[in-house]
């Protein structure tokens, strides 16, 4: 993976939530998403909806620009870390599928 890779996190209001997202994304870029040879940018758009009293519904939109084009997925979960994990897992699945198409 190239060293030049832009990660934008949009809509986060608290430093703790921003740090949680950044940590998970960084781990994924070193782990499952390291199969990218030319990643350009990952944008994570964040919305927190207040529902059911003190619980929050987290809505995340991931946009990944890489050698496989622009891939976008949306995830909604009641737990922020679960939402991040699911979004990154879906991105990984898309990247692996696109990579296998090219290799075939």
N, C-alpha and C positions, 0 to 999 in steps of 0.2 A: 504494500500500500504506500502511496506517496505521502510525504510529510505535509503537503499543502492540502488541507481538507477543512472546509468551513462548516462549523456546526452552529446553527442559529436556533435559539430557544426563545419563542415569542409568546407573550401573554402571562408569564409567571410573575406573581407579585411578591412572593416571599423568597428570601435567600435559601431557606431549607429545601423548598420544592425545586428551585432551580438547580441546586447542588445535587439533589437526588436524581434529577433527569440527566444532568451532565455526567455523573458517575456511571449510571447505567449505560448511557450512550458510549462513553469512553471504553467501558468494559466490552461492549458488543463490537466496537471497532477493532479492538485487540483480539477478540475471539471470533465469533461466527462470521462477522462481516469483513474479516481480514482477507477474504477471497476476492474482494474488489481490487482490481489493479489500478484503476484510475478514478477513484471517488473524487467528486468535485465539491458537493455540498449536501448537507443533511439539515433540513429545517423541521423543527418540532413546534407545532402550533398548539398551545395549551389553553383549555377552558375548564373552569371549575364551576359546576352548577350546584347550588345548595338545594338539597332534596332531603326529605325524611328527617327533619330536625337538624341534628348536628352532622349527619353524614353528607358527603359530597360526591357527586358524580363527576368523574374526570373524563374529559373528551380530548383526545390527542389526535392530531393529524401529522403524519410523517411524510415528508417529501424528500426523496433521495435522488440526486443527480449523479450519474456515474457513466461508465462505458456502456451500460445497458439502457441508457436513456433516463427519462424521468419516471419514477415510480411513486405513487401516492397511496397511502392507506389511512383509514380512520379507525379508531378504537375508543370504546366507551367502557369504563369500569368504575366500580365503587372504590377501588384501591389504586392509588397512584402508581406504585411500583409494579402492580400486576398489569396496569395499562401500558406502562413502558415496556415491560417484558413481552407482552403480546404483540405490541407494535413492532418491536425489533425482530421478534421471531417471524412475523409475517413478511417483513422486509427481507430477511434472510432467505425465506422460502422463495420469494419472487426472484431474488438475485440468483439463487441456485438453479431455478427453472430457466431463467434467461441464459445463464452460463451454459447449461446442458444443451439448449437449443443451438447455440453458436458452435459448441464442440461437436455436435452430431453432423 
